[in-house]
Amino acid sequence: MKAFSRATVLYNRESECGARRLGLKLKADGLRPGHFFMLRSPNTIDPLLSRPLGLYRVLDAAGEVLPVKRQSPFSGEGIEFLYNVVGRGTTLLSEKQPGDELQLLGPLGNGFPLPQDLGTDKAIMVGGGMGIVPFYLMAALLKDGLFLFGARGAADAALAEDFSGLPCRVEVSTEDGSVGAKGLVTALLARELTPDSLVYACGPPAMLKAVAAMAASAGARSYVSLEKTMACGIGVCLGCAVKIKAEHAGARGQLKMVCSEGPVFDSVTIDWDDIC
């Protein structure tokens, strides 16, 4: 069983859209797009539960984002997370200063299957809001990648600028039309989707359900990263169960743990009526 490691805060600052960037000095290997970590403050039980955060970028020892390399798994001297302040746990996390320590458990989860392992070198990545997180590393691996990013407005859409140096095409939609196309990101997907598409998606449940339905209708493969409340991160507490269709049931019947058997699932296996 994995044990918690200690990591030093390199930076913890607000981004252009209000989300925070947390950089930690931690030698990490075997990192894949879609992995996550459980974070907590050392020597305290306030809050009691660790907070799951998805891996965003890989850093060098000085806290600089490593140059893009078309290789996986990734390794580095540090890692970066994106997170929103939404409750007590993330509020306390936002107060951490450079030099402070955090405890981490990870990398956890299965991550996205790599396009190369699925017989292709191109993919369509669909991110909604903070669903941008797993796709920076994924975009670095592709020869022919397309990232579709859905945001509420111009401030949120600014995160897509992180992808400007990556070898993929980026298209943005905003609900208010302030940047890119006006409307939902699924409208962008509808223009690009073909039967031979490989689709990866991360974002709000309703968006994931729509992407899964669109991919199935087109005869395309799609994989989704689900988000559920997690207490342990290793499949012990059973608090992040998700219902699977009967024909894809496993050892636990129609339940799978998002933390240990996900967070990435083939979208055709999910009982979407149970999620949305």
Stockholm file with secondary structure:
# STOCKHOLM 1.0

chainA/1-276         MKAFSRATVLYNRESECGARRLGLKLKADGLRPGHFFMLRSPNTIDPLLSRPLGLYRVLDAAGEVLPVKRQSPFSGEGIEFLYNVVGRGTTLLSEKQPGDELQLLGPLGNGFPLPQDLGTDKAIMVGGGMGIVPFYLMAALLKDGLFLFGARGAADAALAEDFSGLPCRVEVSTEDGSVGAKGLVTALLARELTPDSLVYACGPPAMLKAVAAMAASAGARSYVSLEKTMACGIGVCLGCAVKIKAEHAGARGQLKMVCSEGPVFDSVTIDWDDIC
#=GR chainA/1-276 SS CCCCEEEEEEEEEECTTSCEEEEEEEEEEEECTTCEEEEECTTCCSSSSCEEEEEEEEECTTSCBCCCCSCSSEEEEEEEEEECCCSHHHHHHHTCCTTCEEEEEEEESCCCCCGGGGTCSEEEEEEEGGGGTTHHHHHHTCSEEEEEEEESSHHHHGGGGGGGGSSEEEEEEETTSSSSEESCHHHHHHHHCCTTCEEEEESCHHHHHHHHHHHHHHTCEEEEECCCCCSSSSSSSCTTEEEBCGGGCBTTBTEEEHHHHCSEEEGGGBCHHHHC
#=GC SS_cons         CCCCEEEEEEEEEECTTSCEEEEEEEEEEEECTTCEEEEECTTCCSSSSCEEEEEEEEECTTSCBCCCCSCSSEEEEEEEEEECCCSHHHHHHHTCCTTCEEEEEEEESCCCCCGGGGTCSEEEEEEEGGGGTTHHHHHHTCSEEEEEEEESSHHHHGGGGGGGGSSEEEEEEETTSSSSEESCHHHHHHHHCCTTCEEEEESCHHHHHHHHHHHHHHTCEEEEECCCCCSSSSSSSCTTEEEBCGGGCBTTBTEEEHHHHCSEEEGGGBCHHHHC
//
